[in-house]
Amino acid sequence: MAYRAYRALTSGLSPLLRLHLQWRAARGLDPPLRWAERLGRASLPRPPGPLLWFHAVSLGEAMAAIPVIKHCLQKRPEVNILLTTAKMSAFEVLEDQLPSGVVHQLAPLDTPAAINAFFGYWKPNAIMIVESELWPNLIVGASENGVALALLNARMSAKSFERWSRPFLLPLMSLMLSKFSLIIPLSNVQAIHFQLLQAPPLVINFSGDLKYAVGECYSSREGVRFEGLKAQLAHKKVWMASSIHRGEEEVMLGIHQHLMQMHHDVVTIIVPRYPEHGREIYQELKKGGHNVSLRSQHEKLEPGTNIYIVDTLGELRHLYRLTPVAVIGGSFVPGLAGHNMSEAAAAGCAILTGLHVGHFSHMVFQMQKVNPLSVLQVSGRDELVRVIHKLFTDAQVLKEHQVAARQAFNALSGGVVGKVWNLIEFHVLRQCLC
């Protein structure tokens, strides 16, 4: 009954959603030639042969899927890959990351018409959903079309778990989870959440966190673009605040001011979660008379410039290789949920993060279990200033934290993709690719 009600609601909203997509395209928020993909209308031809559909909501989840996609193409060269993302911001970055031949489309809206059109055209053999994209029409539609389902890096926030546990929504979640052949949770806590939501116990299997595999996706060819910036940062005391959210820029800029009083050669790199936020910070700093450079404008770090704002996407793994100290944002304001630390660990940064890390608490726990110095959680600005000052002035302490982070990454990243692939082969592909 819950599903029938949801299906009726989304069917009734379809005309309004279509108008909304047209409005976004007219405003330039979505490409005018691609908005129809959200209605299940393909803009590229379907290649002949079996097809696996990987679905990720945004760039981070898509990057986690890429190592599995590459592994799939090595093991099953006869299989075609379709990757869908819900956000346009992922398109330009993924264009350079995806293997040749992988088809990339915008994900269909979860309306009956869009899902039916999508399945009717692409006819996937299996769907690999990354992390938390659980949509009723998509999942039930896959089951009705005989399409196998897997949930990779499965996670659910505390708020989502509480919402789905409510009596009127639990039957709908239970119905969706019953359609999966494989669920690979991020942690034991996540596994318990899915079991409490009535996922079949036999489909829940562990392999490790695919976020660690993202840290290995480093291209020296791409890294050439950063040689100029690397030279400009030479002989400076550099630290980076990455993936910061609104409100956290005040914390990071306050730290910068304190560090400038202690070290005349400090350079602070600020990488907001969203590029437009970076441009706003840049404009405010310029108005305040600060010496600041903006990455999208290819502005160099001139003498006296001590703040570098990065308003681009998909460059974090390269930037981490330019800084000895990485402060991971999304963790210094209550209500936030942290961000991936594995890319910084892969680069050998000394890693600091706040206390509000949400589902990334499992990553902090795992890394600290390997080596307690691999990630240091701090309470706020004053403690951050003290720790960064210590790292700047004591080369031995800095080295210990850098080695610890790399050690934790090496211990936790090994074999993750292979384990995920073996589970996919056993639980999913043997059903749909006989």
C-alpha positions in Angstrom: 0.0 0.0 0.0 2.8 2.4 0.8 4.4 1.8 -2.6 1.1 2.2 -4.4 0.6 5.6 -2.6 4.2 6.7 -3.5 3.7 5.6 -7.1 0.5 7.5 -7.4 2.0 10.6 -5.9 5.1 10.6 -8.2 2.9 9.9 -11.2 0.8 12.9 -10.3 3.8 15.2 -9.8 5.4 14.2 -13.2 4.0 17.3 -15.1 5.3 19.7 -12.5 8.7 18.0 -12.4 8.9 18.3 -16.2 8.2 22.0 -16.0 10.8 22.4 -13.3 13.4 20.7 -15.5 12.5 23.0 -18.4 12.8 26.0 -16.1 16.3 24.9 -15.0 17.4 24.4 -18.5 16.1 27.8 -19.5 18.0 29.4 -16.6 21.2 27.6 -17.7 21.3 25.5 -14.5 21.2 22.3 -16.6 22.5 21.8 -20.2 19.6 22.5 -22.6 20.3 19.5 -24.7 20.5 17.0 -21.7 17.7 17.8 -19.4 15.4 15.3 -21.1 17.7 12.5 -19.7 16.1 13.1 -16.4 12.8 11.9 -18.0 14.5 8.7 -19.1 15.2 9.9 -22.7 18.6 8.8 -23.7 21.0 11.2 -25.6 23.4 8.4 -26.6 23.0 5.1 -28.3 22.8 1.9 -26.3 25.8 -0.4 -27.2 24.9 -3.9 -28.1 25.5 -6.7 -25.5 25.0 -7.0 -21.7 25.0 -3.8 -19.8 25.7 -3.0 -16.1 24.2 0.2 -14.8 26.2 2.0 -12.0 24.2 4.8 -10.3 25.7 7.5 -8.0 24.1 10.7 -6.8 27.1 12.9 -7.1 30.8 13.2 -7.8 32.0 11.6 -4.6 29.9 8.4 -5.0 30.8 8.3 -8.7 34.5 8.4 -7.9 34.0 5.5 -5.5 32.4 3.5 -8.3 35.2 4.1 -10.9 37.7 1.6 -9.5 35.0 -1.1 -9.6 34.1 -0.1 -13.2 37.7 -0.4 -14.3 38.0 -3.8 -12.6 34.8 -4.9 -14.2 36.1 -3.9 -17.7 39.3 -5.9 -17.0 37.4 -9.0 -15.8 34.4 -8.8 -18.1 35.5 -7.0 -21.3 32.3 -8.1 -23.1 30.2 -6.1 -20.7 29.1 -2.5 -21.4 29.0 0.1 -18.5 26.4 2.9 -18.0 27.1 5.4 -15.3 24.4 7.8 -14.1 24.7 10.7 -11.8 22.0 13.0 -10.4 24.1 16.2 -10.4 25.5 18.0 -13.4 28.6 19.1 -11.4 29.9 15.5 -11.8 29.9 15.6 -15.6 33.0 17.6 -16.5 35.2 16.0 -13.8 34.1 12.5 -14.7 34.7 13.0 -18.4 38.5 12.8 -17.7 38.2 9.9 -15.2 36.0 7.4 -16.9 37.5 4.6 -19.0 36.9 4.7 -22.7 33.5 3.4 -23.8 31.7 4.0 -20.5 28.4 5.8 -21.2 27.5 8.6 -18.8 24.0 10.0 -18.5 21.9 12.0 -16.1 19.9 9.7 -13.8 16.1 9.5 -14.4 13.7 11.1 -12.0 12.0 8.5 -9.8 8.6 8.8 -11.6 6.9 5.8 -13.2 7.1 7.3 -16.7 10.8 8.2 -16.5 11.8 4.9 -15.0 9.8 2.9 -17.5 11.3 4.9 -20.4 14.8 4.4 -19.0 14.4 0.6 -18.6 12.8 0.4 -21.9 15.7 2.0 -23.7 18.8 0.8 -21.8 17.6 -2.7 -20.7 20.3 -3.1 -18.0 21.2 -6.6 -16.8 22.1 -5.4 -13.3 22.2 -2.1 -11.3 25.0 -1.2 -8.9 23.6 1.6 -6.6 26.4 3.4 -4.7 25.8 4.4 -1.1 22.3 5.6 -0.4 20.2 6.1 -3.6 17.2 4.1 -2.6 14.2 5.2 -4.8 11.0 3.1 -4.8 10.1 3.3 -8.5 13.6 2.6 -9.5 14.1 -0.5 -7.3 10.6 -2.0 -7.8 10.8 -1.3 -11.5 14.1 -3.1 -11.7 12.6 -6.1 -10.0 9.6 -6.1 -12.3 12.0 -6.0 -15.3 14.1 -8.9 -14.0 17.1 -6.6 -13.3 19.4 -7.7 -10.5 20.2 -5.1 -7.8 23.3 -4.5 -5.6 23.9 -1.7 -3.1 27.6 -0.9 -2.8 29.2 1.1 0.1 25.7 1.0 1.6 25.1 3.7 4.3 22.2 5.5 5.9 22.4 8.6 8.1 21.0 8.5 11.6 18.2 10.8 10.4 17.3 8.6 7.4 17.3 5.5 9.6 15.0 7.1 12.1 12.7 8.3 9.3 12.6 4.9 7.5 12.0 3.1 10.8 8.6 4.9 11.3 5.6 2.5 11.0 4.2 4.0 7.8 7.5 4.0 6.0 9.1 0.8 7.2 7.0 -1.5 4.9 8.1 0.5 1.9 11.8 0.2 2.9 11.4 -3.4 3.7 9.9 -4.0 0.2 12.8 -2.2 -1.5 15.5 -4.0 0.5 13.9 -7.4 -0.3 14.7 -6.8 -4.0 18.5 -6.7 -3.5 20.7 -9.6 -4.3 23.7 -7.9 -2.5 24.1 -5.2 0.1 27.7 -4.2 1.1 27.5 -2.0 4.1 30.2 0.5 5.2 30.4 -0.8 8.7 28.9 -3.1 11.3 26.6 -0.2 12.5 25.3 0.3 9.0 24.8 -3.5 8.6 22.7 -3.5 11.8 20.7 -0.5 10.4 19.8 -2.4 7.2 18.9 -5.6 9.2 16.6 -3.6 11.4 15.0 -2.2 8.3 14.3 -5.9 7.3 17.0 -6.4 4.7 17.4 -10.2 4.1 20.4 -11.2 6.2 22.0 -13.4 3.5 22.4 -10.5 1.1 24.5 -8.5 3.6 28.2 -9.0 3.0 31.4 -7.0 4.0 34.3 -6.0 1.8 35.7 -2.7 3.0 35.1 0.9 2.1 35.4 1.9 -1.5 36.3 5.4 -0.4 39.8 4.0 0.2 40.0 3.0 -3.4 39.4 6.6 -4.5 42.7 7.5 -2.9 44.6 5.3 -5.3 43.1 7.1 -8.4 46.0 9.4 -9.0 47.2 10.2 -12.5 50.7 11.7 -12.9 49.5 13.0 -16.3 46.8 15.1 -14.5 49.3 16.1 -11.8 51.3 18.0 -14.4 48.7 20.8 -14.1 49.8 21.4 -10.6 53.6 21.7 -11.1 53.4 25.5 -11.3 51.4 25.7 -8.0 53.9 23.3 -6.4 56.8 25.6 -7.3 54.9 28.6 -5.9 54.3 26.8 -2.6 57.9 25.6 -2.2 59.6 26.8 1.0 56.3 27.9 2.5 54.4 26.6 5.5 51.3 25.2 3.8 48.1 23.8 5.2 44.8 23.1 3.5 41.2 23.2 4.7 39.3 21.0 2.4 35.6 20.4 1.8 34.5 23.2 4.1 30.8 24.1 4.4 29.2 27.5 5.1 30.1 28.7 8.5 33.4 26.8 8.6 35.2 29.5 6.5 35.1 31.7 9.6 36.9 29.1 11.6 39.5 28.5 9.0 40.2 32.2 8.3 40.5 32.8 12.1 43.1 30.0 12.2 44.9 31.6 9.3 45.1 35.0 11.2 46.5 33.3 14.3 49.1 31.4 12.3 50.2 34.5 10.4 51.1 36.1 13.7 53.4 33.1 14.4 54.7 32.3 10.9 55.3 35.0 8.3 55.5 32.4 5.4 52.1 30.7 5.9 50.0 29.8 2.9 46.4 28.7 3.6 44.6 26.7 0.9 40.8 26.8 1.3 38.7 24.3 -0.7 35.0 24.8 -0.2 32.6 21.9 -0.8 30.8 23.9 -3.5 32.7 26.1 -6.0 30.2 29.0 -5.7 31.0 29.2 -2.0 34.7 29.6 -2.9 34.0 32.5 -5.1 31.9 34.2 -2.4 34.8 33.8 0.1 37.2 35.2 -2.5 35.1 38.3 -3.1 34.7 39.0 0.6 38.4 38.6 1.2 39.2 40.9 -1.7 36.8 43.5 -0.3 38.6 43.3 3.0 41.9 44.0 1.4 43.4 40.5 1.7 46.0 39.2 -0.7 44.2 36.2 -2.1 44.3 34.1 -5.3 41.5 32.2 -7.0 42.2 28.9 -8.8 39.6 29.1 -11.5 41.2 32.4 -12.6 44.7 30.8 -12.8 45.9 33.5 -10.4 49.5 32.9 -9.2 50.6 33.2 -5.6 52.4 36.5 -5.9 54.7 37.7 -3.1 52.6 38.6 -0.1 49.7 36.4 -1.2 48.9 33.9 1.6 45.4 32.6 0.9 44.6 30.4 -2.1 40.9 29.7 -2.8 40.1 26.6 -4.9 36.7 27.0 -6.6 37.0 23.9 -8.8 35.8 20.3 -8.6 37.7 17.0 -8.7 41.2 18.3 -7.8 41.5 17.4 -4.1 43.6 14.3 -4.6 46.2 16.4 -6.5 46.0 19.3 -4.0 46.7 16.9 -1.1 50.0 16.2 -2.6 51.0 19.8 -2.3 50.3 20.3 1.4 51.8 18.5 4.5 48.8 19.3 6.7 45.1 18.6 5.7 42.2 19.8 7.8 39.0 17.9 6.6 36.0 20.1 6.7 32.3 19.3 7.1 33.1 18.5 10.7 33.5 21.7 12.7 29.8 22.8 12.9 27.1 20.8 14.6 24.8 19.0 12.1 27.5 18.3 9.5 28.7 14.8 8.8 32.4 14.9 7.8 34.1 14.0 4.6 36.4 11.4 3.1 39.8 11.3 4.6 41.3 8.6 2.5 42.6 10.8 -0.3 44.6 12.9 2.2 45.9 9.7 3.8 46.9 8.3 0.4 48.9 11.5 -0.2 50.6 11.2 3.2 49.2 14.3 4.8 49.0 14.9 8.5 45.2 14.7 8.9 43.0 16.8 11.3 39.3 16.8 11.5 36.5 18.1 13.7 34.2 16.2 16.0 31.1 16.2 13.8 32.0 13.4 11.4 28.7 11.5 11.1 29.0 8.2 9.2 32.7 8.9 8.6 33.2 8.1 12.3 33.8 4.5 11.1 36.7 5.8 8.9 38.2 7.7 11.9 37.9 4.6 14.0 39.4 2.3 11.5 42.4 4.6 10.7 43.1 5.3 14.4 42.9 1.5 15.1 45.7 1.0 12.6 47.7 3.9 14.0 46.4 6.5 16.6 48.3 9.3 14.9 46.7 8.8 11.5 43.8 11.1 12.2 43.6 13.6 15.0 40.1 14.9 16.0 40.1 18.4 17.4 37.4 20.4 19.1 37.7 23.7 17.3 39.8 26.8 16.4 42.0 27.1 19.4 43.1 23.5 19.4 43.6 23.5 15.6 45.9 26.5 15.9 48.0 24.8 18.6 48.2 21.5 16.6 49.1 23.1 13.2 51.7 25.4 14.9 53.2 22.2 16.5 53.3 20.5 13.1 54.9 23.5 11.5 57.6 23.8 14.1 58.4 20.1 14.9 59.5 18.2 11.8 59.6 14.9 13.7 56.0 15.2 14.9 54.8 16.1 11.4 56.6 13.2 9.9 55.1 10.8 12.5 51.6 11.9 11.6 52.2 11.7 7.8 53.7 8.2 8.1 50.8 7.1 10.3 48.2 8.4 7.8 49.9 6.6 4.9 50.2 3.5 7.0 46.5 3.5 7.8 45.6 4.0 4.1 47.8 1.1 3.0 46.3 -1.2 5.6 42.7 -0.4 4.8 42.8 0.1 1.0 44.4 -3.2 0.1 42.2 -5.6 -1.9 38.9 -3.6 -1.4 38.0 -3.5 -5.1 38.8 -7.1 -5.6 36.6 -8.1 -2.6 33.7 -6.0 -3.9 34.1 -7.5 -7.4 34.1 -11.1 -6.0 30.9 -10.4 -4.2 29.3 -8.9 -7.3 30.3 -11.8 -9.4 28.9 -14.4 -6.9 25.7 -12.7 -5.8 24.7 -10.7 -8.9 26.4 -11.5 -12.2 26.0 -15.3 -12.0 22.3 -14.6 -12.0 22.1 -12.1 -14.9 25.1 -12.9 -17.1 25.0 -16.7 -17.5 
